[in-house]
Amino acid sequence: MMVKIGLQIKARLEYVSKLNIQDEAYLWVFKKGWRVEVENSHQKFNDVDLTEREWMDYNDCAKVSVGVYELEHRFVKIP
């Protein structure tokens, strides 16, 4: 019997409008390959590395710090 498993993530986001994976091959790990889109800005950060469970940078356009903090994950069975 084959079982489908998904990755569920939870994080506190600061001025981040979207957090997604750039490459399906990295879906199960928090290495480089994540894309962060900034709220109210066209700026995107590519190849974000989430191995430390936190990431931060500065958005020059909006003059704010952006970040992903307190990242948690778990694998869930998909019905």
PyMOL Python script that loads the backbone (N, CA, C, O; Angstrom):
from pymol import cmd

cmd.read_pdbstr("""\
ATOM      1  N   MET A   1       0.846  -1.181   0.000  1.00  0.00           N
ATOM      2  CA  MET A   1       0.000   0.000   0.000  1.00  0.00           C
ATOM      3  C   MET A   1       0.888   1.240   0.000  1.00  0.00           C
ATOM      4  O   MET A   1       1.853   1.328   0.759  1.00  0.00           O
ATOM      5  N   MET A   2       0.554   2.177  -0.847  1.00  0.00           N
ATOM      6  CA  MET A   2       1.309   3.412  -0.946  1.00  0.00           C
ATOM      7  C   MET A   2       0.607   4.513  -0.146  1.00  0.00           C
ATOM      8  O   MET A   2      -0.616   4.644  -0.194  1.00  0.00           O
ATOM      9  N   VAL A   3       1.385   5.291   0.577  1.00  0.00           N
ATOM     10  CA  VAL A   3       0.850   6.368   1.399  1.00  0.00           C
ATOM     11  C   VAL A   3       1.430   7.682   0.914  1.00  0.00           C
ATOM     12  O   VAL A   3       2.627   7.770   0.642  1.00  0.00           O
ATOM     13  N   LYS A   4       0.588   8.713   0.802  1.00  0.00           N
ATOM     14  CA  LYS A   4       1.066  10.041   0.434  1.00  0.00           C
ATOM     15  C   LYS A   4       1.387  10.819   1.701  1.00  0.00           C
ATOM     16  O   LYS A   4       0.622  10.808   2.665  1.00  0.00           O
ATOM     17  N   ILE A   5       2.539  11.499   1.685  1.00  0.00           N
ATOM     18  CA  ILE A   5       2.971  12.284   2.830  1.00  0.00           C
ATOM     19  C   ILE A   5       3.268  13.703   2.358  1.00  0.00           C
ATOM     20  O   ILE A   5       3.895  13.902   1.318  1.00  0.00           O
ATOM     21  N   GLY A   6       2.817  14.679   3.127  1.00  0.00           N
ATOM     22  CA  GLY A   6       3.066  16.078   2.814  1.00  0.00           C
ATOM     23  C   GLY A   6       3.883  16.732   3.912  1.00  0.00           C
ATOM     24  O   GLY A   6       3.945  16.240   5.039  1.00  0.00           O
ATOM     25  N   LEU A   7       4.500  17.832   3.572  1.00  0.00           N
ATOM     26  CA  LEU A   7       5.286  18.598   4.533  1.00  0.00           C
ATOM     27  C   LEU A   7       4.486  19.822   4.942  1.00  0.00           C
ATOM     28  O   LEU A   7       4.082  20.619   4.095  1.00  0.00           O
ATOM     29  N   GLN A   8       4.258  19.968   6.232  1.00  0.00           N
ATOM     30  CA  GLN A   8       3.526  21.109   6.769  1.00  0.00           C
ATOM     31  C   GLN A   8       4.522  21.993   7.514  1.00  0.00           C
ATOM     32  O   GLN A   8       5.276  21.512   8.360  1.00  0.00           O
ATOM     33  N   ILE A   9       4.521  23.299   7.192  1.00  0.00           N
ATOM     34  CA  ILE A   9       5.449  24.203   7.873  1.00  0.00           C
ATOM     35  C   ILE A   9       4.679  25.299   8.597  1.00  0.00           C
ATOM     36  O   ILE A   9       3.569  25.668   8.215  1.00  0.00           O
ATOM     37  N   LYS A  10       5.303  25.804   9.653  1.00  0.00           N
ATOM     38  CA  LYS A  10       4.732  26.884  10.447  1.00  0.00           C
ATOM     39  C   LYS A  10       5.887  27.822  10.771  1.00  0.00           C
ATOM     40  O   LYS A  10       6.963  27.369  11.163  1.00  0.00           O
ATOM     41  N   ALA A  11       5.672  29.133  10.610  1.00  0.00           N
ATOM     42  CA  ALA A  11       6.734  30.100  10.888  1.00  0.00           C
ATOM     43  C   ALA A  11       6.128  31.465  11.179  1.00  0.00           C
ATOM     44  O   ALA A  11       5.003  31.764  10.780  1.00  0.00           O
ATOM     45  N   ARG A  12       6.892  32.275  11.874  1.00  0.00           N
ATOM     46  CA  ARG A  12       6.523  33.681  12.071  1.00  0.00           C
ATOM     47  C   ARG A  12       7.198  34.462  10.953  1.00  0.00           C
ATOM     48  O   ARG A  12       8.419  34.408  10.807  1.00  0.00           O
ATOM     49  N   LEU A  13       6.408  35.189  10.161  1.00  0.00           N
ATOM     50  CA  LEU A  13       6.929  35.931   9.016  1.00  0.00           C
ATOM     51  C   LEU A  13       6.894  37.424   9.298  1.00  0.00           C
ATOM     52  O   LEU A  13       5.917  37.939   9.843  1.00  0.00           O
ATOM     53  N   GLU A  14       7.952  38.109   8.929  1.00  0.00           N
ATOM     54  CA  GLU A  14       8.035  39.553   9.111  1.00  0.00           C
ATOM     55  C   GLU A  14       8.146  40.216   7.749  1.00  0.00           C
ATOM     56  O   GLU A  14       9.170  40.091   7.076  1.00  0.00           O
ATOM     57  N   TYR A  15       7.089  40.926   7.335  1.00  0.00           N
ATOM     58  CA  TYR A  15       7.013  41.599   6.045  1.00  0.00           C
ATOM     59  C   TYR A  15       7.228  40.644   4.879  1.00  0.00           C
ATOM     60  O   TYR A  15       7.798  41.024   3.857  1.00  0.00           O
ATOM     61  N   VAL A  16       6.774  39.414   5.033  1.00  0.00           N
ATOM     62  CA  VAL A  16       6.868  38.413   3.971  1.00  0.00           C
ATOM     63  C   VAL A  16       5.463  38.116   3.488  1.00  0.00           C
ATOM     64  O   VAL A  16       4.586  37.786   4.287  1.00  0.00           O
ATOM     65  N   SER A  17       5.240  38.231   2.177  1.00  0.00           N
ATOM     66  CA  SER A  17       3.914  37.958   1.636  1.00  0.00           C
ATOM     67  C   SER A  17       3.798  36.531   1.107  1.00  0.00           C
ATOM     68  O   SER A  17       2.700  35.978   1.052  1.00  0.00           O
ATOM     69  N   LYS A  18       4.916  35.938   0.721  1.00  0.00           N
ATOM     70  CA  LYS A  18       4.869  34.590   0.168  1.00  0.00           C
ATOM     71  C   LYS A  18       6.182  33.875   0.429  1.00  0.00           C
ATOM     72  O   LYS A  18       7.259  34.450   0.269  1.00  0.00           O
ATOM     73  N   LEU A  19       6.083  32.616   0.831  1.00  0.00           N
ATOM     74  CA  LEU A  19       7.240  31.759   1.058  1.00  0.00           C
ATOM     75  C   LEU A  19       6.969  30.463   0.317  1.00  0.00           C
ATOM     76  O   LEU A  19       6.036  29.735   0.657  1.00  0.00           O
ATOM     77  N   ASN A  20       7.779  30.169  -0.698  1.00  0.00           N
ATOM     78  CA  ASN A  20       7.551  28.936  -1.439  1.00  0.00           C
ATOM     79  C   ASN A  20       8.860  28.323  -1.903  1.00  0.00           C
ATOM     80  O   ASN A  20       9.913  28.960  -1.874  1.00  0.00           O
ATOM     81  N   ILE A  21       8.770  27.092  -2.323  1.00  0.00           N
ATOM     82  CA  ILE A  21       9.940  26.350  -2.761  1.00  0.00           C
ATOM     83  C   ILE A  21      10.186  26.628  -4.237  1.00  0.00           C
ATOM     84  O   ILE A  21       9.240  26.709  -5.021  1.00  0.00           O
ATOM     85  N   GLN A  22      11.448  26.775  -4.618  1.00  0.00           N
ATOM     86  CA  GLN A  22      11.785  27.034  -6.003  1.00  0.00           C
ATOM     87  C   GLN A  22      11.918  25.755  -6.807  1.00  0.00           C
ATOM     88  O   GLN A  22      11.641  25.743  -8.007  1.00  0.00           O
ATOM     89  N   ASP A  23      12.335  24.688  -6.166  1.00  0.00           N
ATOM     90  CA  ASP A  23      12.612  23.442  -6.870  1.00  0.00           C
ATOM     91  C   ASP A  23      11.978  22.294  -6.103  1.00  0.00           C
ATOM     92  O   ASP A  23      12.253  22.112  -4.917  1.00  0.00           O
ATOM     93  N   GLU A  24      11.143  21.527  -6.762  1.00  0.00           N
ATOM     94  CA  GLU A  24      10.446  20.408  -6.113  1.00  0.00           C
ATOM     95  C   GLU A  24      11.398  19.438  -5.422  1.00  0.00           C
ATOM     96  O   GLU A  24      11.005  18.782  -4.457  1.00  0.00           O
ATOM     97  N   ALA A  25      12.636  19.332  -5.890  1.00  0.00           N
ATOM     98  CA  ALA A  25      13.586  18.388  -5.303  1.00  0.00           C
ATOM     99  C   ALA A  25      13.931  18.749  -3.858  1.00  0.00           C
ATOM    100  O   ALA A  25      14.370  17.888  -3.095  1.00  0.00           O
ATOM    101  N   TYR A  26      13.739  19.999  -3.481  1.00  0.00           N
ATOM    102  CA  TYR A  26      14.081  20.436  -2.129  1.00  0.00           C
ATOM    103  C   TYR A  26      12.879  20.447  -1.197  1.00  0.00           C
ATOM    104  O   TYR A  26      12.991  20.903  -0.058  1.00  0.00           O
ATOM    105  N   LEU A  27      11.764  19.971  -1.640  1.00  0.00           N
ATOM    106  CA  LEU A  27      10.529  20.083  -0.872  1.00  0.00           C
ATOM    107  C   LEU A  27      10.631  19.473   0.522  1.00  0.00           C
ATOM    108  O   LEU A  27       9.938  19.934   1.430  1.00  0.00           O
ATOM    109  N   TRP A  28      11.438  18.489   0.723  1.00  0.00           N
ATOM    110  CA  TRP A  28      11.477  17.786   2.010  1.00  0.00           C
ATOM    111  C   TRP A  28      12.608  18.228   2.919  1.00  0.00           C
ATOM    112  O   TRP A  28      12.765  17.671   4.006  1.00  0.00           O
ATOM    113  N   VAL A  29      13.404  19.213   2.511  1.00  0.00           N
ATOM    114  CA  VAL A  29      14.494  19.710   3.354  1.00  0.00           C
ATOM    115  C   VAL A  29      14.501  21.230   3.350  1.00  0.00           C
ATOM    116  O   VAL A  29      13.919  21.861   2.469  1.00  0.00           O
ATOM    117  N   PHE A  30      15.165  21.813   4.342  1.00  0.00           N
ATOM    118  CA  PHE A  30      15.222  23.270   4.431  1.00  0.00           C
ATOM    119  C   PHE A  30      16.585  23.798   4.009  1.00  0.00           C
ATOM    120  O   PHE A  30      17.212  24.575   4.728  1.00  0.00           O
ATOM    121  N   LYS A  31      17.029  23.374   2.853  1.00  0.00           N
ATOM    122  CA  LYS A  31      18.290  23.880   2.306  1.00  0.00           C
ATOM    123  C   LYS A  31      17.991  25.050   1.393  1.00  0.00           C
ATOM    124  O   LYS A  31      16.862  25.539   1.344  1.00  0.00           O
ATOM    125  N   LYS A  32      19.007  25.500   0.669  1.00  0.00           N
ATOM    126  CA  LYS A  32      18.779  26.560  -0.310  1.00  0.00           C
ATOM    127  C   LYS A  32      17.726  26.114  -1.296  1.00  0.00           C
ATOM    128  O   LYS A  32      17.565  24.925  -1.569  1.00  0.00           O
ATOM    129  N   GLY A  33      17.019  27.082  -1.821  1.00  0.00           N
ATOM    130  CA  GLY A  33      16.001  26.741  -2.801  1.00  0.00           C
ATOM    131  C   GLY A  33      14.647  27.347  -2.478  1.00  0.00           C
ATOM    132  O   GLY A  33      13.686  27.123  -3.213  1.00  0.00           O
ATOM    133  N   TRP A  34      14.551  28.097  -1.412  1.00  0.00           N
ATOM    134  CA  TRP A  34      13.292  28.750  -1.055  1.00  0.00           C
ATOM    135  C   TRP A  34      13.268  30.159  -1.622  1.00  0.00           C
ATOM    136  O   TRP A  34      14.309  30.803  -1.748  1.00  0.00           O
ATOM    137  N   ARG A  35      12.073  30.636  -1.966  1.00  0.00           N
ATOM    138  CA  ARG A  35      11.900  31.997  -2.475  1.00  0.00           C
ATOM    139  C   ARG A  35      11.018  32.762  -1.486  1.00  0.00           C
ATOM    140  O   ARG A  35       9.966  32.279  -1.068  1.00  0.00           O
ATOM    141  N   VAL A  36      11.467  33.954  -1.127  1.00  0.00           N
ATOM    142  CA  VAL A  36      10.725  34.823  -0.221  1.00  0.00           C
ATOM    143  C   VAL A  36      10.315  36.074  -0.989  1.00  0.00           C
ATOM    144  O   VAL A  36      11.156  36.748  -1.585  1.00  0.00           O
ATOM    145  N   GLU A  37       9.018  36.382  -0.972  1.00  0.00           N
ATOM    146  CA  GLU A  37       8.515  37.601  -1.592  1.00  0.00           C
ATOM    147  C   GLU A  37       8.139  38.583  -0.493  1.00  0.00           C
ATOM    148  O   GLU A  37       7.518  38.206   0.501  1.00  0.00           O
ATOM    149  N   VAL A  38       8.517  39.840  -0.674  1.00  0.00           N
ATOM    150  CA  VAL A  38       8.340  40.871   0.343  1.00  0.00           C
ATOM    151  C   VAL A  38       6.976  41.539   0.205  1.00  0.00           C
ATOM    152  O   VAL A  38       6.527  41.843  -0.901  1.00  0.00           O
ATOM    153  N   GLU A  39       6.325  41.763   1.347  1.00  0.00           N
ATOM    154  CA  GLU A  39       5.035  42.465   1.369  1.00  0.00           C
ATOM    155  C   GLU A  39       5.172  43.855   0.784  1.00  0.00           C
ATOM    156  O   GLU A  39       6.170  44.537   1.017  1.00  0.00           O
ATOM    157  N   ASN A  40       4.166  44.281   0.019  1.00  0.00           N
ATOM    158  CA  ASN A  40       4.089  45.632  -0.537  1.00  0.00           C
ATOM    159  C   ASN A  40       5.353  46.036  -1.286  1.00  0.00           C
ATOM    160  O   ASN A  40       5.759  47.197  -1.239  1.00  0.00           O
ATOM    161  N   SER A  41       5.974  45.085  -1.974  1.00  0.00           N
ATOM    162  CA  SER A  41       7.202  45.353  -2.722  1.00  0.00           C
ATOM    163  C   SER A  41       7.315  44.330  -3.844  1.00  0.00           C
ATOM    164  O   SER A  41       6.691  43.270  -3.794  1.00  0.00           O
ATOM    165  N   HIS A  42       8.100  44.650  -4.836  1.00  0.00           N
ATOM    166  CA  HIS A  42       8.333  43.705  -5.928  1.00  0.00           C
ATOM    167  C   HIS A  42       9.600  42.900  -5.687  1.00  0.00           C
ATOM    168  O   HIS A  42       9.983  42.081  -6.522  1.00  0.00           O
ATOM    169  N   GLN A  43      10.249  43.125  -4.560  1.00  0.00           N
ATOM    170  CA  GLN A  43      11.505  42.448  -4.276  1.00  0.00           C
ATOM    171  C   GLN A  43      11.273  40.989  -3.880  1.00  0.00           C
ATOM    172  O   GLN A  43      10.363  40.663  -3.117  1.00  0.00           O
ATOM    173  N   LYS A  44      12.128  40.126  -4.426  1.00  0.00           N
ATOM    174  CA  LYS A  44      12.099  38.699  -4.105  1.00  0.00           C
ATOM    175  C   LYS A  44      13.512  38.278  -3.735  1.00  0.00           C
ATOM    176  O   LYS A  44      14.486  38.750  -4.322  1.00  0.00           O
ATOM    177  N   PHE A  45      13.614  37.401  -2.773  1.00  0.00           N
ATOM    178  CA  PHE A  45      14.896  36.820  -2.394  1.00  0.00           C
ATOM    179  C   PHE A  45      14.869  35.369  -2.850  1.00  0.00           C
ATOM    180  O   PHE A  45      13.990  34.610  -2.444  1.00  0.00           O
ATOM    181  N   ASN A  46      15.818  34.977  -3.685  1.00  0.00           N
ATOM    182  CA  ASN A  46      15.887  33.618  -4.213  1.00  0.00           C
ATOM    183  C   ASN A  46      16.976  32.822  -3.512  1.00  0.00           C
ATOM    184  O   ASN A  46      17.901  33.390  -2.933  1.00  0.00           O
ATOM    185  N   ASP A  47      16.857  31.520  -3.571  1.00  0.00           N
ATOM    186  CA  ASP A  47      17.819  30.592  -2.963  1.00  0.00           C
ATOM    187  C   ASP A  47      18.018  30.846  -1.474  1.00  0.00           C
ATOM    188  O   ASP A  47      19.138  30.777  -0.969  1.00  0.00           O
ATOM    189  N   VAL A  48      16.930  31.140  -0.782  1.00  0.00           N
ATOM    190  CA  VAL A  48      16.980  31.347   0.664  1.00  0.00           C
ATOM    191  C   VAL A  48      17.278  30.017   1.346  1.00  0.00           C
ATOM    192  O   VAL A  48      16.675  28.996   1.017  1.00  0.00           O
ATOM    193  N   ASP A  49      18.197  30.034   2.282  1.00  0.00           N
ATOM    194  CA  ASP A  49      18.617  28.835   3.012  1.00  0.00           C
ATOM    195  C   ASP A  49      17.933  28.829   4.379  1.00  0.00           C
ATOM    196  O   ASP A  49      18.160  29.725   5.192  1.00  0.00           O
ATOM    197  N   LEU A  50      17.101  27.826   4.631  1.00  0.00           N
ATOM    198  CA  LEU A  50      16.359  27.734   5.891  1.00  0.00           C
ATOM    199  C   LEU A  50      16.889  26.634   6.805  1.00  0.00           C
ATOM    200  O   LEU A  50      16.178  26.192   7.707  1.00  0.00           O
ATOM    201  N   THR A  51      18.121  26.186   6.589  1.00  0.00           N
ATOM    202  CA  THR A  51      18.664  25.111   7.420  1.00  0.00           C
ATOM    203  C   THR A  51      18.803  25.518   8.883  1.00  0.00           C
ATOM    204  O   THR A  51      18.750  24.660   9.764  1.00  0.00           O
ATOM    205  N   GLU A  52      18.981  26.801   9.158  1.00  0.00           N
ATOM    206  CA  GLU A  52      19.106  27.286  10.538  1.00  0.00           C
ATOM    207  C   GLU A  52      17.746  27.573  11.173  1.00  0.00           C
ATOM    208  O   GLU A  52      17.677  28.009  12.322  1.00  0.00           O
ATOM    209  N   ARG A  53      16.662  27.327  10.427  1.00  0.00           N
ATOM    210  CA  ARG A  53      15.284  27.550  10.883  1.00  0.00           C
ATOM    211  C   ARG A  53      14.942  29.038  11.054  1.00  0.00           C
ATOM    212  O   ARG A  53      13.878  29.381  11.569  1.00  0.00           O
ATOM    213  N   GLU A  54      15.852  29.910  10.619  1.00  0.00           N
ATOM    214  CA  GLU A  54      15.612  31.355  10.612  1.00  0.00           C
ATOM    215  C   GLU A  54      16.346  31.956   9.425  1.00  0.00           C
ATOM    216  O   GLU A  54      17.365  31.433   8.975  1.00  0.00           O
ATOM    217  N   TRP A  55      15.815  33.053   8.931  1.00  0.00           N
ATOM    218  CA  TRP A  55      16.463  33.790   7.844  1.00  0.00           C
ATOM    219  C   TRP A  55      16.029  35.240   7.959  1.00  0.00           C
ATOM    220  O   TRP A  55      14.878  35.520   8.293  1.00  0.00           O
ATOM    221  N   MET A  56      16.936  36.157   7.688  1.00  0.00           N
ATOM    222  CA  MET A  56      16.575  37.575   7.673  1.00  0.00           C
ATOM    223  C   MET A  56      17.436  38.328   6.673  1.00  0.00           C
ATOM    224  O   MET A  56      18.557  37.926   6.361  1.00  0.00           O
ATOM    225  N   ASP A  57      16.884  39.430   6.177  1.00  0.00           N
ATOM    226  CA  ASP A  57      17.594  40.293   5.240  1.00  0.00           C
ATOM    227  C   ASP A  57      16.953  41.666   5.330  1.00  0.00           C
ATOM    228  O   ASP A  57      16.077  41.901   6.162  1.00  0.00           O
ATOM    229  N   TYR A  58      17.396  42.572   4.465  1.00  0.00           N
ATOM    230  CA  TYR A  58      16.872  43.940   4.488  1.00  0.00           C
ATOM    231  C   TYR A  58      16.324  44.285   3.116  1.00  0.00           C
ATOM    232  O   TYR A  58      16.981  44.047   2.103  1.00  0.00           O
ATOM    233  N   ASN A  59      15.115  44.848   3.078  1.00  0.00           N
ATOM    234  CA  ASN A  59      14.491  45.291   1.838  1.00  0.00           C
ATOM    235  C   ASN A  59      14.805  46.773   1.667  1.00  0.00           C
ATOM    236  O   ASN A  59      14.246  47.615   2.370  1.00  0.00           O
ATOM    237  N   ASP A  60      15.693  47.088   0.739  1.00  0.00           N
ATOM    238  CA  ASP A  60      16.102  48.477   0.501  1.00  0.00           C
ATOM    239  C   ASP A  60      14.957  49.350   0.009  1.00  0.00           C
ATOM    240  O   ASP A  60      14.865  50.520   0.379  1.00  0.00           O
ATOM    241  N   CYS A  61      14.077  48.785  -0.826  1.00  0.00           N
ATOM    242  CA  CYS A  61      12.960  49.563  -1.377  1.00  0.00           C
ATOM    243  C   CYS A  61      11.991  50.027  -0.287  1.00  0.00           C
ATOM    244  O   CYS A  61      11.633  51.203  -0.229  1.00  0.00           O
ATOM    245  N   ALA A  62      11.576  49.110   0.564  1.00  0.00           N
ATOM    246  CA  ALA A  62      10.600  49.423   1.607  1.00  0.00           C
ATOM    247  C   ALA A  62      11.252  49.891   2.904  1.00  0.00           C
ATOM    248  O   ALA A  62      10.568  50.366   3.810  1.00  0.00           O
ATOM    249  N   LYS A  63      12.581  49.756   2.993  1.00  0.00           N
ATOM    250  CA  LYS A  63      13.342  50.166   4.183  1.00  0.00           C
ATOM    251  C   LYS A  63      12.886  49.422   5.443  1.00  0.00           C
ATOM    252  O   LYS A  63      12.706  50.020   6.504  1.00  0.00           O
ATOM    253  N   VAL A  64      12.703  48.101   5.300  1.00  0.00           N
ATOM    254  CA  VAL A  64      12.310  47.268   6.432  1.00  0.00           C
ATOM    255  C   VAL A  64      13.126  45.974   6.440  1.00  0.00           C
ATOM    256  O   VAL A  64      13.616  45.521   5.406  1.00  0.00           O
ATOM    257  N   SER A  65      13.257  45.400   7.619  1.00  0.00           N
ATOM    258  CA  SER A  65      13.857  44.079   7.741  1.00  0.00           C
ATOM    259  C   SER A  65      12.797  43.047   7.399  1.00  0.00           C
ATOM    260  O   SER A  65      11.632  43.208   7.765  1.00  0.00           O
ATOM    261  N   VAL A  66      13.181  42.009   6.715  1.00  0.00           N
ATOM    262  CA  VAL A  66      12.270  40.916   6.392  1.00  0.00           C
ATOM    263  C   VAL A  66      12.855  39.638   6.970  1.00  0.00           C
ATOM    264  O   VAL A  66      14.073  39.497   7.081  1.00  0.00           O
ATOM    265  N   GLY A  67      11.983  38.711   7.338  1.00  0.00           N
ATOM    266  CA  GLY A  67      12.522  37.493   7.918  1.00  0.00           C
ATOM    267  C   GLY A  67      11.525  36.373   8.066  1.00  0.00           C
ATOM    268  O   GLY A  67      10.310  36.566   8.019  1.00  0.00           O
ATOM    269  N   VAL A  68      12.086  35.191   8.246  1.00  0.00           N
ATOM    270  CA  VAL A  68      11.347  33.979   8.563  1.00  0.00           C
ATOM    271  C   VAL A  68      11.933  33.489   9.878  1.00  0.00           C
ATOM    272  O   VAL A  68      13.137  33.244   9.967  1.00  0.00           O
ATOM    273  N   TYR A  69      11.103  33.343  10.894  1.00  0.00           N
ATOM    274  CA  TYR A  69      11.572  33.000  12.233  1.00  0.00           C
ATOM    275  C   TYR A  69      10.762  31.839  12.810  1.00  0.00           C
ATOM    276  O   TYR A  69       9.643  31.570  12.373  1.00  0.00           O
ATOM    277  N   GLU A  70      11.339  31.162  13.790  1.00  0.00           N
ATOM    278  CA  GLU A  70      10.646  30.111  14.538  1.00  0.00           C
ATOM    279  C   GLU A  70      10.040  29.059  13.608  1.00  0.00           C
ATOM    280  O   GLU A  70       8.908  28.618  13.808  1.00  0.00           O
ATOM    281  N   LEU A  71      10.793  28.670  12.606  1.00  0.00           N
ATOM    282  CA  LEU A  71      10.314  27.709  11.624  1.00  0.00           C
ATOM    283  C   LEU A  71      10.183  26.324  12.244  1.00  0.00           C
ATOM    284  O   LEU A  71      11.114  25.817  12.870  1.00  0.00           O
ATOM    285  N   GLU A  72       9.022  25.728  12.062  1.00  0.00           N
ATOM    286  CA  GLU A  72       8.748  24.373  12.529  1.00  0.00           C
ATOM    287  C   GLU A  72       8.209  23.578  11.346  1.00  0.00           C
ATOM    288  O   GLU A  72       7.626  24.143  10.421  1.00  0.00           O
ATOM    289  N   HIS A  73       8.403  22.284  11.384  1.00  0.00           N
ATOM    290  CA  HIS A  73       7.849  21.458  10.324  1.00  0.00           C
ATOM    291  C   HIS A  73       7.429  20.096  10.871  1.00  0.00           C
ATOM    292  O   HIS A  73       7.882  19.649  11.925  1.00  0.00           O
ATOM    293  N   ARG A  74       6.556  19.467  10.116  1.00  0.00           N
ATOM    294  CA  ARG A  74       6.162  18.100  10.431  1.00  0.00           C
ATOM    295  C   ARG A  74       5.626  17.462   9.149  1.00  0.00           C
ATOM    296  O   ARG A  74       5.107  18.135   8.258  1.00  0.00           O
ATOM    297  N   PHE A  75       5.771  16.166   9.095  1.00  0.00           N
ATOM    298  CA  PHE A  75       5.241  15.410   7.975  1.00  0.00           C
ATOM    299  C   PHE A  75       3.849  14.915   8.348  1.00  0.00           C
ATOM    300  O   PHE A  75       3.625  14.429   9.457  1.00  0.00           O
ATOM    301  N   VAL A  76       2.919  15.046   7.408  1.00  0.00           N
ATOM    302  CA  VAL A  76       1.543  14.632   7.654  1.00  0.00           C
ATOM    303  C   VAL A  76       1.091  13.665   6.566  1.00  0.00           C
ATOM    304  O   VAL A  76       1.508  13.760   5.412  1.00  0.00           O
ATOM    305  N   LYS A  77       0.248  12.752   6.955  1.00  0.00           N
ATOM    306  CA  LYS A  77      -0.326  11.793   6.013  1.00  0.00           C
ATOM    307  C   LYS A  77      -1.455  12.494   5.251  1.00  0.00           C
ATOM    308  O   LYS A  77      -2.340  13.099   5.856  1.00  0.00           O
ATOM    309  N   ILE A  78      -1.414  12.406   3.937  1.00  0.00           N
ATOM    310  CA  ILE A  78      -2.434  13.034   3.097  1.00  0.00           C
ATOM    311  C   ILE A  78      -3.486  11.974   2.780  1.00  0.00           C
ATOM    312  O   ILE A  78      -3.160  10.907   2.260  1.00  0.00           O
ATOM    313  N   PRO A  79      -4.753  12.269   3.095  1.00  0.00           N
ATOM    314  CA  PRO A  79      -5.821  11.270   2.859  1.00  0.00           C
ATOM    315  C   PRO A  79      -6.042  11.013   1.375  1.00  0.00           C
ATOM    316  O   PRO A  79      -6.897  10.207   1.008  1.00  0.00           O
TER     317      PRO A  79
END
""", "prot")
cmd.dss("prot")
cmd.show_as("cartoon", "prot")
cmd.util.cbc("prot")
cmd.orient("prot")
